Amino acid sequence: MSTKRCYYETLEVDRGADETKLKAAFRKLAMKWHPDRNPGDAQSEIKFKEINEAYEVLKDGEKRAAYDRFGHAAFEQGHGGGAGFGAGFASSFSDIFEDLFGMASQRSRGGRERGADLRYNMEISLEEAFQGKTAQIEIPVSVTCEACSGIGAKAGTKPKTCSMCGGAGRVRQAQGFFTLERTCPGCQGRGQMIEDACPSCSGTGRVTRERTLSVNIPQGVEDGTRIRLAGEGEAGLRGGPPGDLYIFLSLTPHEFFQRDGADLHCRVPISMVTAALGGEFEVPTIDKGKTKVKIPSGTQSGRRFRIASKGMPVLRSRQSGDMYVQVVVETPQNLTKKQQELLAEFEKLSSGATQPEAAGFFAKVKDFFGTRAST
């Protein structure tokens, strides 16, 4: 009868645990008992080995079914072999080990490495954001070297397989009872060595060129909008896939309009007489037109008037925002003597009916001070 501890107990999970729970439990325990985190502790090595063995069995559907039926006997005395730490363990453990300790390689075999993404900042006006446009931009970008077709080797030669890793790009190193994989120091993970580098690109497989690109800016874009041009970034190393180009848009301030999403706002000063008697005026619209705004008599400063569907287009739709006109009543300045006399006469003839808000306010003030005096 086996004296081994139950695999479920070892991973601290119940028998119904799914793959996600198993992996999470394994990650937690592996980090806790890894020998590198517990140097000189023989007990941690034993626990770490038990954890790996348990996970190796339970993560495999067939092995788990056999274990659930026969227990540890399923892997003893010819019932399928021990869970062990052979080549199968090294491959099954590598993904989680790389997650835990950051050993994932950024290069593909053969040295093909994806090019970097590029950023281009572009300023556009509010009118251009309203109408949309097609812009031409010129950017310096790395492109595939034509002399070597991106492989990095001199014409007439080819890269040779790395003798240190045999072309795998990674080498294995035994540490105690398990094996670690790391990037090959000879070829830096490329799997190949270039003995005669291409003189045009110095072995990188890419050169810098000025390139003109056409960028389609749709109607309704907002400040900070990002446009992605797939495959227009930096060329990959040694024939690797190119990165992407990201266009970041910023809108220049407008002299008349302020934007709030799809809505536009503007402030228009009007005279005291227009506010009192009513009237109308014309304002420009973002579509290079104009519209009339009617002002009723008695309009107060700060009142807003809505003009439907005269705002910005909503990105990727047929809808539009609105335009809001806020009037600001301007107090007369530099009055002539005659104008001052007329205003003074108007003030004498005014009553609470002509300025109800002011009359109501000062009535409350009078009541307030009267209440305080009586107390």
C-alpha positions in Angstrom: 0.0 0.0 0.0 1.4 3.4 -1.0 2.4 5.8 1.8 2.2 8.8 -0.5 0.1 11.8 0.5 -3.2 12.3 -1.5 -2.5 14.5 -4.6 -5.6 16.6 -3.9 -4.5 17.2 -0.3 -1.0 18.1 -1.6 -2.4 20.8 -3.8 -5.0 21.8 -1.2 -8.0 21.4 -3.5 -11.1 19.3 -3.4 -11.7 16.4 -5.8 -14.1 18.4 -7.9 -11.6 21.2 -8.6 -11.5 22.2 -12.3 -8.4 23.0 -14.3 -8.4 26.7 -13.4 -8.5 26.0 -9.7 -5.8 23.3 -10.0 -3.5 25.7 -11.9 -4.1 28.5 -9.4 -3.4 26.2 -6.4 -0.2 24.9 -8.1 1.1 28.5 -8.8 0.5 29.5 -5.3 2.2 26.5 -3.7 5.1 26.4 -6.3 6.0 30.0 -5.5 5.8 29.3 -1.7 8.0 26.2 -1.8 10.4 26.9 -4.7 14.0 26.1 -3.6 15.2 29.4 -4.9 12.9 31.1 -2.4 14.0 28.7 0.4 17.8 28.3 0.0 19.3 25.5 2.1 15.9 24.2 3.2 15.7 20.5 2.3 12.1 20.2 3.4 11.0 22.8 0.8 12.7 20.8 -2.0 10.7 17.7 -0.9 7.4 19.7 -0.8 8.1 21.3 -4.2 8.7 17.9 -5.7 5.4 16.6 -4.2 3.5 19.6 -5.6 4.9 19.1 -9.1 4.2 15.4 -9.1 0.6 16.0 -7.9 -0.1 18.6 -10.6 1.5 16.5 -13.3 -1.1 13.8 -12.7 -4.2 15.9 -11.9 -3.9 18.3 -14.9 -4.0 15.4 -17.3 -7.5 14.1 -17.8 -6.5 10.4 -18.4 -4.0 10.3 -15.5 -6.5 12.0 -13.2 -9.2 9.5 -14.1 -6.8 6.6 -13.4 -5.8 8.2 -10.1 -9.4 8.7 -9.0 -10.0 5.0 -9.6 -6.9 3.3 -8.4 -5.1 5.9 -6.4 -1.3 5.9 -6.4 -1.3 2.3 -7.5 -2.3 3.5 -11.0 1.3 4.6 -11.4 3.1 1.8 -9.7 4.0 -1.7 -10.7 3.3 -1.3 -14.4 0.1 0.7 -14.1 1.4 3.5 -16.2 4.7 4.6 -14.7 5.4 7.2 -12.1 4.5 10.8 -12.5 8.2 11.5 -12.2 10.3 14.4 -13.7 11.2 13.2 -17.1 11.0 15.1 -20.4 7.2 15.2 -20.1 7.4 17.1 -16.9 9.9 19.7 -18.3 7.5 20.5 -21.2 4.3 20.6 -19.1 5.8 22.7 -16.4 7.6 25.2 -18.6 4.6 27.5 -19.3 3.7 28.0 -15.6 7.4 28.2 -14.6 7.8 31.0 -17.1 4.7 32.8 -15.7 6.1 32.5 -12.2 9.7 33.6 -12.9 9.5 35.7 -16.0 11.6 33.4 -18.3 9.4 33.6 -21.4 11.4 34.2 -24.5 10.5 37.3 -26.6 12.1 35.9 -29.8 10.9 33.2 -32.1 13.2 30.5 -33.4 15.3 31.6 -36.3 15.7 35.1 -34.9 12.4 36.4 -36.5 11.4 39.1 -34.1 8.3 41.3 -34.4 9.0 45.0 -35.1 8.1 47.7 -32.6 4.9 49.7 -32.7 5.3 53.3 -33.7 3.4 56.4 -32.5 2.7 59.5 -34.6 1.1 62.7 -33.1 -1.2 64.6 -35.4 -3.0 67.9 -34.8 -6.3 68.7 -36.6 -8.8 71.5 -36.4 -12.3 71.2 -35.2 -13.6 71.7 -38.7 -11.4 68.8 -39.9 -12.8 66.6 -37.2 -16.3 67.6 -38.3 -15.7 67.0 -42.0 -13.2 64.1 -41.8 -10.2 64.1 -44.0 -7.5 62.0 -45.7 -4.1 63.2 -44.5 -0.6 62.4 -46.0 2.1 61.9 -43.4 5.9 61.2 -43.8 7.6 59.2 -41.2 11.1 57.6 -40.8 10.5 53.9 -40.3 12.6 50.7 -40.4 11.7 48.6 -43.5 13.0 45.2 -44.6 16.4 45.3 -46.1 16.2 44.6 -49.8 19.9 43.5 -50.1 19.4 40.5 -47.9 15.6 40.1 -48.0 15.5 40.6 -44.3 17.6 37.6 -43.2 20.6 39.7 -42.1 23.2 37.6 -43.9 25.5 38.8 -46.7 24.3 38.0 -50.2 25.3 34.5 -51.2 25.4 33.3 -47.5 22.9 32.0 -45.1 22.6 32.0 -41.3 24.0 28.8 -39.7 22.3 26.8 -37.0 23.6 27.7 -33.5 25.9 24.9 -32.3 25.2 25.7 -28.6 21.4 25.1 -28.7 21.1 23.2 -32.0 18.7 25.8 -33.3 16.2 25.6 -30.5 17.1 29.1 -29.2 17.0 27.8 -25.6 19.3 25.6 -23.5 18.5 23.4 -20.5 20.4 23.5 -17.3 20.0 20.8 -14.5 19.6 22.2 -11.0 19.1 19.4 -8.5 16.1 17.3 -9.3 14.6 19.5 -12.1 15.7 21.2 -15.3 15.6 24.9 -16.1 15.3 26.3 -19.6 16.9 29.7 -20.5 17.6 31.7 -23.6 20.6 30.5 -25.4 23.6 32.9 -24.7 25.3 32.0 -28.0 22.5 33.1 -30.4 20.4 35.2 -27.9 17.4 33.0 -28.6 17.5 33.2 -32.4 18.6 29.7 -33.0 20.9 30.8 -35.8 24.2 32.6 -36.1 25.2 35.0 -38.8 28.9 34.8 -39.7 28.9 37.2 -42.6 26.5 40.1 -41.9 24.8 42.1 -44.6 26.7 45.3 -45.1 23.5 47.3 -45.9 21.7 46.5 -42.6 24.7 45.3 -40.4 22.9 41.9 -39.9 19.6 43.3 -38.5 17.6 42.6 -41.7 16.1 46.2 -41.8 17.1 49.7 -42.8 15.6 53.1 -42.1 13.6 54.9 -44.9 11.2 57.8 -45.2 7.8 56.6 -46.0 4.6 58.5 -47.0 1.4 57.1 -45.7 -2.3 58.0 -46.2 -4.4 58.3 -43.1 -8.2 58.3 -43.2 -9.6 60.4 -40.4 -13.4 59.7 -40.0 -16.0 62.3 -39.1 -16.6 63.0 -35.4 -13.2 62.0 -34.0 -12.4 63.4 -30.6 -9.3 64.7 -28.9 -7.1 61.7 -28.0 -8.6 59.4 -30.7 -6.2 56.7 -31.7 -6.1 55.3 -35.3 -4.2 52.0 -35.9 -2.5 51.2 -39.1 -1.8 47.5 -39.0 1.6 46.4 -40.3 2.9 50.0 -40.8 5.2 50.1 -37.9 8.8 49.1 -37.6 10.0 46.1 -39.7 10.8 42.9 -37.7 14.3 41.7 -37.2 15.6 39.2 -39.7 12.3 39.0 -41.7 10.0 39.1 -38.6 6.5 40.6 -38.9 6.2 44.4 -38.7 4.7 46.3 -35.9 1.7 48.7 -36.1 1.6 52.4 -36.4 -0.7 54.4 -34.1 -1.9 57.9 -35.0 -2.8 59.9 -31.9 -5.1 62.9 -32.8 -5.3 66.1 -30.9 -7.7 69.0 -31.7 -6.5 72.6 -31.7 -8.5 75.1 -29.7 -11.3 76.8 -31.7 -11.8 80.5 -31.6 -15.5 80.3 -31.3 -16.7 76.8 -30.3 -16.0 74.7 -27.2 -16.7 71.0 -27.6 -18.4 68.7 -25.1 -18.7 65.2 -26.7 -20.8 65.7 -29.8 -22.3 69.0 -28.6 -20.8 72.4 -29.4 -21.0 75.5 -27.1 -20.5 79.2 -27.8 -20.9 82.4 -25.9 -22.4 85.5 -27.6 -22.5 89.0 -26.0 -25.7 90.9 -26.5 -26.7 94.5 -25.5 -28.8 95.3 -22.5 -31.4 96.7 -24.9 -31.6 93.5 -26.9 -31.9 91.5 -23.7 -34.7 93.8 -22.5 -36.7 94.2 -25.7 -35.9 91.0 -27.5 -34.4 90.6 -31.0 -32.3 88.2 -33.0 -28.8 87.7 -34.3 -26.9 85.3 -36.5 -24.2 82.9 -35.4 -21.8 80.7 -37.5 -22.2 77.0 -37.5 -19.4 74.4 -37.7 -20.5 73.3 -41.2 -19.5 76.8 -42.5 -23.1 78.0 -42.5 -25.0 80.4 -40.2 -28.2 80.3 -38.2 -30.5 82.9 -36.5 -31.1 82.9 -32.8 -34.2 84.7 -31.6 -34.0 86.4 -28.2 -37.3 86.9 -26.3 -37.8 90.1 -24.3 -36.5 90.0 -20.7 -33.7 87.5 -21.5 -31.3 87.1 -18.6 -27.5 86.8 -18.9 -26.4 83.2 -19.1 -29.5 81.8 -20.8 -28.8 79.1 -23.3 -30.5 78.5 -26.6 -30.4 75.0 -28.2 -30.0 74.6 -32.0 -30.7 70.9 -32.8 -28.4 68.8 -34.8 -25.8 71.6 -35.4 -23.1 69.9 -33.3 -20.5 67.4 -34.2 -21.2 64.0 -35.9 -21.2 61.0 -33.6 -18.3 58.7 -34.7 -19.4 55.8 -36.9 -23.1 56.8 -36.8 -25.5 59.1 -38.6 -26.4 61.1 -35.5 -25.2 64.6 -34.7 -24.9 66.5 -31.5 -26.5 69.9 -30.8 -25.2 73.4 -30.7 -25.8 75.6 -27.6 -25.7 79.4 -27.7 -25.2 81.1 -24.3 -26.0 84.8 -24.3 -24.1 87.2 -22.0 -25.7 90.6 -21.4 -23.0 93.2 -21.7 -23.1 96.2 -19.4 -22.6 99.5 -21.3 -19.3 101.3 -20.9 -18.0 104.8 -21.8 -21.5 106.3 -21.7 -22.1 109.9 -22.8 -23.7 112.4 -20.5 -27.0 112.1 -22.4 -26.9 108.3 -22.1 -26.2 108.5 -18.4 -29.2 110.9 -17.9 -31.4 108.5 -19.9 -30.4 105.6 -17.8 -30.9 107.5 -14.6 -34.4 108.5 -15.8 -35.1 104.9 -16.6 -34.0 103.8 -13.1 -36.5 106.3 -11.5 -39.3 104.9 -13.6 -38.4 101.3 -12.9 -40.3 99.2 -10.4 -40.3 95.7 -9.0 -42.2 94.6 -12.1 -39.4 95.4 -14.4 -36.7 93.8 -12.2 -38.5 91.1 -10.2 -35.4 89.1 -9.2 -33.6 92.2 -7.9 -36.8 93.4 -6.1 -37.4 90.0 -4.5 -33.7 89.7 -3.4 -33.6 93.1 -1.7 -37.0 92.5 0.0 -35.5 89.4 1.5 -32.5 91.4 2.6 -34.7 94.0 4.2 -36.7 91.3 6.0 -33.4 89.6 7.2 -32.1 92.8 8.8 -35.5 93.6 10.2 -35.6 90.2 11.9 -32.1 90.6 13.3 -33.0 94.1 14.7 -36.1 92.8 16.5 -34.1 90.1 18.2 
